[in-house]
């Protein structure tokens, strides 16, 4: 391998990237835009659910009951109606996702069982599940709390029997969705931008007619491939550093583990993702085919890598497919270092598999590439 020829290809690729202003802007802006969009849009937390209230009791007890829902932060009972039809119309129009119907005899709940109806819009299952579970929880807490007070006034108490369950949540005690989502987004964003950029690397040479010029030069296939890869490694790593900085300083997701280990393995994954892009580029004959190939790779990885859905719940066949996706292992690495603060020893299996995949994909891409037009 000639170092001078390799540097000539690297210089040529940087010049080509510089001249391709749209691609240069995309390579810088897209990772940041994707992080902001996904960071704020991808959230499994549901709170402040708009609620309508039909209070037929209109007493201090009913108002306290409504405030219990408001104070839970899961509901915003801002709509008050005078009849069932108004409540149903608000639900039908999508203005509220839940309706609380308080009966006329609600204030007697301390003396007898009182039925309160919570109507929920089930068109959005995620919101409906949260409204259902949190609605039941608020009602039970309100009832138990006030029943205990009433018994205490009468000199009675609830027997101290049963199970006292203590809970402790490790790593993310507040169950903050961003703490889980942002590390995954870091890997997803870097995979997407690097694969898309490099998928066009060789195809662009063919469509612009510059491949003919490269054919008549003494440049070897390996030199051409590596020379075109190095600039994108640099761009990809700069993107990785930018997105990581935003994750820490903007979204306030601290890195509990080793920063140096994270930076090293981030570089490892970038090479792996770039190798996938290069492999697509060697197989495609046009930029349209390269784009189609990139999306054929990217879309399944979003679903199967564990970014959205837990892999443990997938059928064994589908889980086997996810085992050959490099992002699957990088997500484990990111969440292990950022959230749990684990060391390389704990992540050794993921590191070995991801690194092996990167070298294998890069080798296949080099072997597939031939310095010819066909």
C-alpha positions in Angstrom: 0.0 0.0 0.0 1.4 3.4 -1.0 1.0 6.1 1.6 1.3 8.9 -1.0 -1.6 7.4 -3.1 -3.7 6.9 0.0 -3.2 10.5 1.0 -4.1 11.6 -2.5 -7.4 9.8 -2.3 -8.1 11.3 1.2 -7.3 14.8 -0.1 -9.5 14.2 -3.2 -12.4 13.0 -1.0 -12.2 16.0 1.3 -12.2 18.3 -1.7 -15.2 16.5 -3.1 -17.0 16.8 0.3 -16.2 20.5 0.5 -17.6 21.1 -3.0 -20.8 19.1 -2.1 -22.3 21.8 0.1 -25.7 20.1 0.7 -24.0 16.9 1.9 -21.6 18.9 4.1 -24.5 20.8 5.7 -26.5 17.6 6.2 -23.6 15.8 7.9 -23.4 18.6 10.5 -27.0 19.7 10.9 -28.8 16.3 10.6 -27.3 14.7 13.8 -28.3 17.7 15.8 -31.7 18.0 14.3 -32.4 14.3 14.8 -31.3 14.4 18.4 -33.6 17.3 19.2 -36.6 15.9 17.3 -36.3 12.4 18.8 -35.2 13.6 22.2 -38.4 15.6 22.6 -40.8 13.5 20.5 -39.8 10.0 21.6 -41.2 9.7 25.1 -43.1 6.9 26.8 -44.1 9.1 29.7 -47.7 10.3 29.7 -48.8 13.0 32.1 -51.1 16.1 32.3 -53.9 14.1 30.5 -56.7 16.5 29.7 -59.8 15.6 31.7 -63.4 16.6 31.8 -65.3 16.6 35.1 -69.1 16.1 35.7 -69.5 16.9 39.4 -73.0 16.2 40.5 -72.1 16.5 44.2 -70.5 20.0 44.2 -69.3 19.7 47.8 -65.9 20.3 49.5 -65.4 16.5 49.4 -65.9 16.3 45.6 -63.6 19.3 45.1 -60.9 17.7 47.2 -61.3 14.5 45.1 -60.9 16.5 41.8 -57.8 18.3 43.3 -56.3 14.9 44.1 -56.3 14.1 40.4 -54.9 17.5 39.6 -52.1 17.2 42.2 -51.1 13.8 40.9 -49.8 15.6 37.7 -51.2 12.8 35.6 -54.4 14.7 34.9 -55.5 18.2 34.0 -59.2 18.4 35.1 -59.7 21.8 33.4 -63.0 21.0 31.7 -66.2 21.2 33.8 -69.5 20.1 32.3 -73.1 20.1 33.3 -74.2 16.8 31.8 -73.0 13.5 30.3 -73.6 14.6 26.7 -71.1 17.5 27.1 -68.5 15.1 28.5 -69.0 12.6 25.7 -68.7 15.4 23.1 -65.4 16.5 24.5 -64.1 12.9 24.4 -65.4 12.4 20.8 -63.8 15.7 19.7 -60.4 14.6 21.2 -60.3 17.7 23.5 -60.0 15.4 26.6 -58.8 11.9 27.0 -60.6 11.1 30.2 -63.9 12.0 31.9 -64.6 11.9 35.7 -68.2 11.5 36.6 -68.9 12.1 40.3 -72.3 10.9 41.6 -74.7 13.1 43.7 -74.0 11.1 46.9 -70.3 11.2 46.6 -69.8 12.9 50.0 -71.2 9.8 51.7 -68.2 7.7 50.6 -66.9 7.6 54.2 -70.1 5.7 55.3 -70.9 3.6 52.3 -69.4 2.4 49.0 -69.8 5.1 46.4 -69.3 4.5 42.7 -67.4 7.0 40.6 -67.0 6.5 36.9 -63.8 7.3 35.0 -64.3 7.3 31.3 -61.2 6.9 29.1 -60.6 7.5 25.4 -59.0 4.2 24.3 -58.0 5.4 20.8 -54.5 6.0 22.0 -53.5 2.8 24.0 -50.4 4.4 25.6 -52.4 7.3 27.0 -55.3 5.1 27.9 -53.1 2.6 29.9 -51.6 5.5 31.9 -55.0 7.1 32.5 -56.4 3.8 33.7 -53.7 2.8 36.1 -53.0 6.3 37.5 -56.8 7.0 37.7 -57.3 3.9 39.9 -54.2 4.7 42.0 -55.4 8.3 42.7 -58.9 7.1 43.7 -57.6 4.4 46.0 -55.1 6.7 47.7 -57.7 9.4 48.2 -60.2 6.9 49.6 -57.7 5.2 52.0 -56.3 8.4 53.2 -59.6 9.9 54.1 -61.0 6.7 55.5 -58.1 6.5 57.9 -58.8 10.1 59.1 -62.4 9.3 59.7 -61.5 6.2 61.7 -59.0 8.1 63.7 -61.7 10.6 64.7 -63.8 7.8 66.0 -60.9 6.3 68.0 -60.5 3.4 65.6 -57.6 2.2 63.5 -56.8 -0.1 60.7 -55.1 -3.3 62.0 -51.3 -3.4 61.3 -51.3 -6.6 59.3 -50.5 -7.6 55.7 -47.4 -7.0 53.7 -45.2 -3.9 53.9 -43.6 -3.7 50.4 -40.6 -1.5 50.0 -39.3 -0.5 46.6 -36.1 0.7 45.2 -35.4 1.6 41.6 -31.7 1.3 40.5 -29.9 3.6 38.0 -33.0 5.7 37.1 -34.9 6.2 40.3 -37.1 8.9 38.8 -38.0 6.7 35.9 -37.1 9.5 33.6 -37.7 8.5 30.0 -34.9 10.8 28.7 -32.3 8.9 30.8 -33.2 5.8 28.9 -34.0 7.3 25.5 -31.1 9.7 24.9 -28.3 7.1 25.1 -30.2 5.0 22.5 -30.7 8.1 20.3 -27.0 8.7 20.5 -26.3 5.3 18.8 -29.3 5.6 16.4 -28.4 9.0 15.2 -24.8 8.1 14.6 -25.7 4.9 12.7 -28.2 6.7 10.5 -26.0 9.7 9.5 -22.8 7.6 8.9 -24.5 4.9 6.8 -26.4 7.5 4.7 -23.2 9.5 4.0 -21.0 6.6 3.0 -23.7 4.7 1.0 -23.2 7.3 -1.7 -19.4 7.4 -1.5 -18.6 5.1 -4.5 -21.9 5.5 -6.3 -21.2 9.2 -6.7 -18.0 8.5 -8.5 -19.8 6.3 -11.0 -22.6 8.7 -11.7 -20.3 11.7 -12.0 -18.0 9.8 -14.4 -14.9 10.2 -12.2 -14.5 6.5 -11.7 -13.0 6.2 -15.2 -10.2 8.5 -14.1 -9.5 6.4 -11.0 -9.4 3.3 -13.1 -6.4 4.5 -15.2 -4.4 5.4 -12.1 -2.1 3.0 -10.2 -4.4 3.3 -7.1 -5.3 0.0 -5.6 -8.8 -1.0 -4.5 -7.9 -1.1 -0.8 -6.2 2.3 -1.0 -9.3 3.8 -2.7 -11.7 2.2 -0.2 -9.7 3.3 2.9 -8.9 6.7 1.4 -12.6 7.4 0.9 -13.5 6.0 4.3 -11.1 8.1 6.5 -12.8 11.5 5.8 -16.1 10.1 6.8 -14.6 8.6 9.9 -13.5 12.1 10.9 -16.9 13.6 10.1 -18.7 10.8 11.9 -16.6 11.2 15.0 -17.1 14.9 15.1 -20.8 14.3 14.9 -20.6 11.8 17.7 -18.8 14.3 19.9 -21.4 17.0 19.2 -24.3 14.7 19.9 -22.7 13.4 23.1 -22.1 17.0 24.3 -25.7 17.9 23.6 -26.9 14.8 25.5 -24.9 15.7 28.6 -25.2 19.5 28.7 -28.6 20.1 27.0 -30.7 17.0 28.0 -28.8 16.7 31.3 -28.1 13.0 31.0 -24.9 12.4 32.9 -22.3 9.8 31.9 -22.0 7.6 35.0 -19.2 5.5 33.5 -15.9 6.1 31.8 -15.9 8.9 29.3 -12.7 7.6 27.7 -14.2 4.1 27.2 -17.3 5.7 25.7 -15.2 7.7 23.3 -13.2 4.7 22.3 -16.2 2.4 21.7 -18.0 5.3 19.9 -15.1 5.4 17.4 -15.3 1.6 17.1 -19.1 1.8 16.3 -18.6 4.6 13.7 -16.2 2.4 11.8 -18.7 -0.4 11.9 -21.5 1.8 10.7 -19.3 3.3 7.9 -18.4 -0.3 6.8 -22.2 -1.0 6.4 -22.5 2.2 4.3 -19.5 1.2 2.2 -20.9 -2.3 1.6 -24.2 -0.7 0.4 -22.2 1.6 -1.9 -20.3 -1.3 -3.5 -23.5 -3.1 -4.2 -25.5 -0.1 -5.6 -25.1 1.1 -9.2 -27.0 4.4 -8.7 -27.6 6.8 -5.9 -31.3 5.8 -5.9 -30.3 2.2 -5.3 -27.9 3.4 -2.5 -30.7 5.3 -0.8 -33.1 2.3 -1.0 -30.4 0.0 0.3 -29.7 2.4 3.2 -33.3 2.5 4.3 -33.6 -1.2 4.0 -30.9 -1.5 6.6 -31.9 1.5 8.8 -35.6 0.8 9.3 -35.3 -2.8 10.7 -32.5 -1.7 13.0 -34.7 0.9 14.6 -37.3 -1.7 15.5 -35.1 -4.8 16.2 -32.1 -3.3 18.0 -34.0 -2.7 21.3 -34.2 1.1 20.8 -38.0 1.1 21.0 -39.1 -2.4 21.9 -37.4 -4.7 24.5 -35.7 -7.6 22.7 -36.6 -10.0 25.5 -40.3 -9.8 24.3 -39.5 -10.6 20.7 -40.0 -14.1 19.3 -36.8 -16.2 19.1 -36.6 -15.9 15.3 -36.9 -12.2 15.4 -34.4 -11.9 18.2 -31.9 -14.0 16.2 -32.2 -11.4 13.4 -31.5 -8.6 15.9 -28.4 -10.5 17.0 -26.7 -9.6 13.7 -27.3 -5.9 14.0 -24.3 -4.0 15.3 -26.5 -1.3 16.8 -28.0 -3.9 19.2 -24.7 -4.2 20.9 -23.8 -0.6 20.8 -27.1 0.3 22.6 -26.1 -2.1 25.4 -22.7 -0.4 25.6 -24.2 3.1 25.6 -26.8 2.4 28.2 -24.3 0.3 30.3 -21.7 3.1 30.4 -24.0 6.2 30.5 -26.8 4.9 32.8 -25.3 2.1 34.8 -21.6 3.2 34.8 -20.4 -0.3 34.2 -16.8 -1.1 33.2 -15.4 -2.8 30.0 -15.4 -6.2 31.7 -19.1 -6.2 32.0 -19.5 -5.2 28.4 -16.7 -7.4 27.0 -19.1 -9.7 25.1 -20.8 -6.8 23.3 -17.4 -5.1 22.6 -16.0 -8.2 21.0 -19.0 -8.9 18.8 -19.4 -5.3 17.7 -15.7 -5.0 16.8 -15.7 -8.3 15.0 -18.7 -7.3 13.0 -17.0 -4.0 12.1 -13.9 -5.8 10.8 -15.9 -8.4 8.9 -18.1 -5.8 7.2 -15.2 -3.7 6.3 -13.3 -6.7 4.8 -16.4 -7.8 2.8 -16.8 -4.3 1.5 -13.1 -4.2 0.4 -13.3 -7.6 -1.2 -16.6 -6.7 -3.0 -15.2 -3.5 -4.5 -13.5 -3.8 -7.8 -11.8 -0.9 -9.6 -14.0 -1.2 -12.7 -17.2 0.2 -14.0 -19.2 -3.0 -13.9 
